[in-house]
Amino acid sequence: MTEALMIAGMAFVTFGIRYIVLASAGHFTFPSWAKSGLNFVPPAVLTAIIIPAVLIPNGNGIEFHLQNASLLAACVAMIVGLIRKDLLTTIVVGMIAFGLFKWLL
């Protein structure tokens, strides 16, 4: 019973926060300085997700060495992304590189 109440409470809070934002979406506009600042949110969020996954793959501290398959695959994916500028190609090549480095190391 406690778990059900906890899940219902989390659903209520999540829905409430999102509903308030979506309901007020057309009623105000952001100032230009806020709009320009919001352009940095996606790269910042992706960086916050990717860097720990690449540098701390096992959760035991930073692994900045050539035996880190995640780091090597991320470098390959970064090079492919800079050259091709195609998201799907970058993801596919990065995943293949990760699989190969994981298998080889």
RACORNOR-V932172 format. One record per pair of residues at least 4 apart in sequence whose ideal C-beta (glycine too) atoms are under 6 Angstrom apart, sorted by the first residue. I is the first residue (numbers start at 1). J is the second residue. Records with the same first field share a line. If there is no record, write none. Layout:
# RACORNOR-V932172
I: J ; J
This chain:
# RACORNOR-V932172
15: 19
19: 23
30: 34 ; 35
40: 44
46: 50
47: 51
50: 54
51: 55
52: 56
54: 70 ; 71 ; 74
55: 62
56: 62
57: 70
63: 68
67: 105
69: 98 ; 101 ; 102 ; 105
72: 101
73: 94 ; 97 ; 98 ; 101
76: 97
77: 90 ; 94
80: 84 ; 90 ; 93
81: 90
84: 89
89: 93
90: 94
98: 102
101: 105
